[in-house]
Amino acid sequence: MCRSIKTLRPPVLPEEATEEDIRAAALQFVRKVSGFRAPAAHNREAFDRAVDEIAASTARLLDGLEVRGGVRTP
């Protein structure tokens, strides 16, 4: 599931993941889970809220990770 979402943590991404990278990954995840590329107007609020919440959770996760050892690839 969501194989097209790139890994956002170092060392796979040499620089820090940007807010744009995190939001793009969250959007891909919500699209995959919901089955909607673009939701209908009556689902827009729930869709957008999910993207916001997942992006925030992802940012917290990346901030809390400590990567040790050599270069690893997914």
Rosetta blueprint (number, residue, H / E / L):
1 M L
2 C L
3 R L
4 S L
5 I L
6 K L
7 T L
8 L L
9 R L
10 P L
11 P L
12 V L
13 L L
14 P L
15 E L
16 E L
17 A L
18 T L
19 E H
20 E H
21 D H
22 I H
23 R H
24 A H
25 A H
26 A H
27 L H
28 Q H
29 F H
30 V H
31 R H
32 K H
33 V H
34 S H
35 G L
36 F L
37 R L
38 A L
39 P L
40 A L
41 A H
42 H H
43 N H
44 R H
45 E H
46 A H
47 F H
48 D H
49 R H
50 A H
51 V H
52 D H
53 E H
54 I H
55 A H
56 A H
57 S H
58 T H
59 A H
60 R H
61 L H
62 L H
63 D H
64 G H
65 L L
66 E L
67 V L
68 R L
69 G L
70 G L
71 V L
72 R L
73 T L
74 P L
